[in-house]
Amino acid sequence: MLHATPVGKRVAIVVERARPLELAEVVCHTLGLSPRERQIVALVVRGRSTKEIASGLFISEWTVQDHLKSVFAKSGVSTRQELVAALFFGFWAPHHEQRRTPSARGHYLRRPC
């Protein structure tokens, strides 16, 4: 991760290892999840129930479930547990194991076979 901040007339840049949650956000973006789907995934990762998610986002529990179905289809998983595991391990570990090089933005352009 790169962070920049102005310091007088110069800019200080800090380079640090990306944390798992930051990497998960990149994976969600790469999967083409909508902003609402990404919000729901962020809450799922934090262990929120369907009822808690619905209440916090002011939507129905049915709508939460519909978004989750879409997320599952886009990510190739079928449960919340599989989704969390895929976000934190499944999407970049296979690339790393196959010694693939990420793009200039740090993304792998396709999932390994």
Backbone torsions as a table, in degrees:
resi	resn	phi	psi	omega
1	MET	NA	142.2	175.4
2	LEU	-113.2	135.4	175.3
3	HIS	-128.5	136.5	179.6
4	ALA	-128.2	146.3	176.6
5	THR	-148.2	139.9	178.2
6	PRO	-70.6	138.5	176.0
7	VAL	-131.9	95.1	-174.7
8	GLY	65.8	-126.7	179.2
9	LYS	-91.4	3.1	-178.6
10	ARG	-113.9	172.4	177.7
11	VAL	-124.0	128.1	175.9
12	ALA	-93.1	132.4	179.7
13	ILE	-118.7	129.9	178.5
14	VAL	-112.7	129.3	177.2
15	VAL	-111.1	126.7	178.8
16	GLU	-144.2	160.2	178.7
17	ARG	-65.3	133.9	178.5
18	ALA	-69.3	139.5	177.9
19	ARG	-82.5	158.5	-177.5
20	PRO	-53.5	-40.9	-179.2
21	LEU	-65.1	-37.8	176.9
22	GLU	-65.7	-40.3	177.4
23	LEU	-65.9	-37.4	178.2
24	ALA	-61.5	-38.2	177.6
25	GLU	-62.5	-39.0	177.7
26	VAL	-64.5	-43.0	179.5
27	VAL	-62.3	-43.5	179.2
28	CYS	-60.3	-42.2	178.4
29	HIS	-63.8	-42.8	-179.6
30	THR	-63.8	-33.9	178.9
31	LEU	-72.8	-11.4	-179.7
32	GLY	81.0	27.9	178.6
33	LEU	-71.6	143.1	178.2
34	SER	-70.3	164.0	177.3
35	PRO	-55.5	-40.6	180.0
36	ARG	-67.7	-40.7	177.4
37	GLU	-62.0	-39.8	178.1
38	ARG	-65.3	-37.0	176.2
39	GLN	-61.1	-45.5	-178.0
40	ILE	-66.3	-42.3	177.7
41	VAL	-60.4	-42.2	179.1
42	ALA	-59.3	-37.8	179.2
43	LEU	-75.3	-36.3	175.9
44	VAL	-61.5	-44.3	179.8
45	VAL	-60.4	-31.9	179.2
46	ARG	-83.8	4.3	175.3
47	GLY	84.5	15.6	-179.5
48	ARG	-74.2	143.4	177.2
49	SER	-79.6	167.4	176.8
50	THR	-57.5	-43.5	-179.5
51	LYS	-62.2	-43.5	179.6
52	GLU	-65.2	-40.8	179.2
53	ILE	-63.9	-47.7	-179.3
54	ALA	-59.4	-45.8	-179.5
55	SER	-63.8	-43.9	-178.2
56	GLY	-68.3	-30.6	-179.0
57	LEU	-100.6	0.8	179.4
58	PHE	57.9	45.8	175.1
59	ILE	-131.9	168.7	-179.5
60	SER	-78.2	159.8	175.8
61	GLU	-63.2	-33.0	177.5
62	TRP	-63.3	-39.3	179.5
63	THR	-67.0	-39.7	176.1
64	VAL	-59.2	-46.7	-179.6
65	GLN	-62.3	-38.9	177.7
66	ASP	-62.3	-43.0	178.1
67	HIS	-63.9	-41.3	179.2
68	LEU	-63.7	-39.3	176.7
69	LYS	-58.9	-42.8	179.2
70	SER	-64.9	-43.1	178.4
71	VAL	-62.0	-44.9	179.4
72	PHE	-60.1	-43.3	-179.6
73	ALA	-64.1	-42.7	-178.5
74	LYS	-69.7	-29.8	-175.9
75	SER	-99.1	-7.4	177.7
76	GLY	74.7	28.1	177.7
77	VAL	-122.4	172.3	-178.8
78	SER	-130.7	-1.0	177.8
79	THR	-139.6	164.1	176.9
80	ARG	-61.9	-40.9	-179.5
81	GLN	-63.0	-42.8	177.9
82	GLU	-64.0	-37.4	179.2
83	LEU	-62.1	-48.5	-179.5
84	VAL	-62.2	-45.0	178.7
85	ALA	-61.8	-42.0	-179.8
86	ALA	-65.0	-41.5	-179.5
87	LEU	-63.6	-40.3	-174.4
88	PHE	-94.3	-16.0	-178.6
89	PHE	-134.5	-45.1	-168.6
90	GLY	-69.0	-30.1	-172.8
91	PHE	-86.0	-31.3	-179.7
92	TRP	-109.1	-23.2	179.7
93	ALA	-60.0	-45.3	179.0
94	PRO	-61.3	-36.6	177.5
95	HIS	-63.3	-45.4	-179.0
96	HIS	-62.6	-42.5	179.8
97	GLU	-62.5	-32.9	179.5
98	GLN	-89.1	9.0	177.5
99	ARG	55.8	38.5	175.3
100	ARG	-79.4	151.4	178.5
101	THR	-102.1	130.2	178.3
102	PRO	-71.1	163.9	176.8
103	SER	-67.3	176.1	-179.9
104	ALA	-60.2	-25.0	179.1
105	ARG	-90.6	1.7	178.8
106	GLY	89.2	10.2	-179.5
107	HIS	-99.7	147.1	167.9
108	TYR	-90.7	131.6	-170.4
109	LEU	-75.7	-21.6	176.4
110	ARG	-151.3	159.0	178.7
111	ARG	-76.8	144.3	178.0
112	PRO	-69.2	156.1	179.7
113	CYS	-79.7	NA	NA
